[in-house]
Amino acid sequence: MRKVAVVGCGGSGKSHVARELGRILDAPVTHLDAAFYDDEWNALPRDKFDDVQRELVSQPWWAIDGNYNSTLQVRLEACDTVVLMDVSTVAALYGIFSRQIRHGAGHKGNGVHNRIHWGVTKYVATYRRRMRPRVMAKIEEFGSGTDDVLLANRRQTHRWLRKVAAEQS
């Protein structure tokens, strides 16, 4: 496990898993929200975002978290492991709102990028029905040869991270 793409709904724990994998694997961690948005929440143009990701995945090892389905293929073709944070809708909604309470709004420099508004809430609330099938299809199409890890809840996530840490020792 040297190149890990962590995908899933907002509030699912992607950034936490990426940070932990970075620590365990001694790999650089990139939170795609940090690459995509500037401090005023202006989005990077799509072609520049593609270029940034191509540069990131050309490195010898990494953990990258973020869904960004439009550019998921870039990460899937380069990674050896895909971690899908497949938590329930209730857990993801809890995740975005509890993160807002814990960290407040804005960029925190540690993968925490909070900006809750109706669009974000709706995206999280409909992710399993609308976006998850598209993500799964891309993993199937472009993630051939990858080790796929599906984590459905926080307990399973913590167990898996302990297992990865033990294997790296």
C-alpha positions in Angstrom: 0.0 0.0 0.0 1.8 3.0 -1.3 -0.7 5.1 -3.3 -4.1 5.4 -1.6 -7.2 7.1 -2.9 -9.8 7.8 -0.1 -13.2 8.5 -1.5 -16.8 8.9 -0.1 -19.4 11.3 1.1 -18.7 14.5 2.9 -18.7 13.9 6.6 -17.7 10.2 6.2 -14.3 10.5 7.6 -12.1 10.7 4.5 -9.7 13.3 5.9 -9.3 11.4 9.1 -8.5 8.2 7.3 -6.1 10.0 4.9 -4.2 11.7 7.8 -3.9 8.3 9.7 -2.7 6.5 6.6 -0.2 9.3 6.0 1.1 8.8 9.5 1.1 5.0 9.4 2.7 4.8 5.9 4.9 7.9 6.2 3.2 9.1 3.1 2.4 12.7 2.1 -1.3 13.5 2.5 -3.3 15.7 0.2 -6.9 16.9 0.9 -8.4 17.7 -2.5 -10.5 20.5 -1.0 -7.3 22.3 -0.2 -6.1 21.9 -3.8 -9.5 22.8 -5.3 -10.5 25.9 -3.2 -8.6 29.0 -2.3 -9.2 30.9 1.0 -12.2 32.6 -0.5 -13.8 29.3 -1.7 -13.0 30.1 -5.3 -12.7 26.8 -7.3 -9.7 26.0 -9.4 -10.6 25.6 -13.1 -11.1 22.0 -14.1 -8.1 21.7 -16.4 -5.8 23.1 -13.7 -7.3 20.8 -11.1 -6.7 17.9 -13.4 -3.0 19.0 -13.8 -2.6 19.4 -10.0 -3.9 15.8 -9.5 -1.7 14.4 -12.2 1.3 15.9 -10.5 0.2 14.5 -7.1 -0.3 11.0 -8.4 3.0 10.9 -10.2 4.7 10.8 -6.8 6.0 7.5 -5.5 3.6 7.3 -2.5 0.7 9.3 -1.2 -2.7 9.3 0.4 -5.3 11.6 -1.3 -8.7 12.2 0.1 -11.7 13.7 -1.8 -14.5 12.6 -3.9 -14.5 14.9 -7.0 -16.1 12.3 -9.2 -15.3 14.4 -12.3 -11.6 13.8 -11.8 -11.7 10.4 -9.9 -10.3 8.6 -12.9 -7.0 10.4 -12.5 -6.5 8.9 -9.0 -8.0 5.5 -9.7 -5.7 4.9 -12.6 -2.6 5.7 -10.4 -3.5 4.2 -7.0 -2.9 0.7 -5.6 -5.6 1.0 -2.9 -9.0 2.6 -2.9 -10.7 3.2 0.4 -14.4 3.9 0.1 -15.9 5.5 3.2 -19.4 4.0 2.8 -21.1 5.3 6.0 -24.8 5.8 6.3 -26.5 9.0 5.4 -27.2 9.7 9.0 -23.6 9.2 10.0 -22.4 11.5 7.1 -24.8 14.2 8.1 -23.7 13.9 11.7 -20.1 14.1 10.5 -20.5 17.4 8.6 -22.5 19.1 11.4 -20.3 17.8 14.2 -17.2 18.9 12.3 -18.7 22.4 12.0 -19.3 22.5 15.7 -15.8 21.2 16.5 -13.8 23.3 14.0 -16.0 26.2 12.9 -16.2 27.4 9.3 -13.3 27.9 6.9 -10.0 26.3 6.0 -8.1 24.8 8.9 -5.0 23.6 7.1 -5.5 20.0 8.3 -8.0 18.7 5.8 -10.9 20.5 7.5 -12.7 22.6 5.0 -16.1 23.6 6.4 -18.7 25.4 4.4 -22.1 24.1 5.2 -25.0 25.4 3.2 -28.1 23.9 1.6 -26.2 22.5 -1.4 -23.7 20.7 0.8 -26.4 19.3 3.0 -28.4 18.2 0.0 -25.4 16.5 -1.5 -24.6 14.6 1.7 -28.3 13.7 2.2 -28.6 12.3 -1.4 -25.0 10.9 -1.8 -25.9 7.2 -1.3 -28.7 7.3 -3.8 -27.2 9.6 -6.4 -23.4 9.8 -6.2 -22.4 6.4 -4.7 -23.4 4.4 -7.7 -21.4 6.7 -10.0 -18.3 6.4 -7.7 -18.7 2.6 -7.5 -18.9 2.4 -11.3 -15.7 4.4 -11.7 -13.9 2.2 -9.2 -15.1 -0.8 -11.2 -14.0 0.8 -14.5 -10.8 2.5 -13.7 -9.6 0.8 -10.5 -8.6 -2.5 -12.0 -5.9 -4.2 -10.0 -6.5 -2.0 -6.9 -7.1 -3.3 -3.4 -10.6 -2.0 -2.5 -11.5 -1.4 1.1 -15.1 -0.5 2.0 -15.5 1.0 5.4 -19.2 1.2 6.6 -18.8 2.8 10.0 -16.4 4.4 12.5 -15.7 1.2 14.4 -14.8 -0.7 11.3 -12.6 2.2 10.2 -10.7 2.2 13.5 -10.2 -1.5 13.4 -8.9 -1.4 9.8 -6.5 1.4 10.6 -5.2 -0.6 13.6 -4.7 -3.6 11.3 -2.8 -1.5 8.7 -0.6 0.0 11.4 0.2 -3.5 12.8 1.1 -4.7 9.3 3.4 -1.8 8.8 5.3 -2.4 12.1 
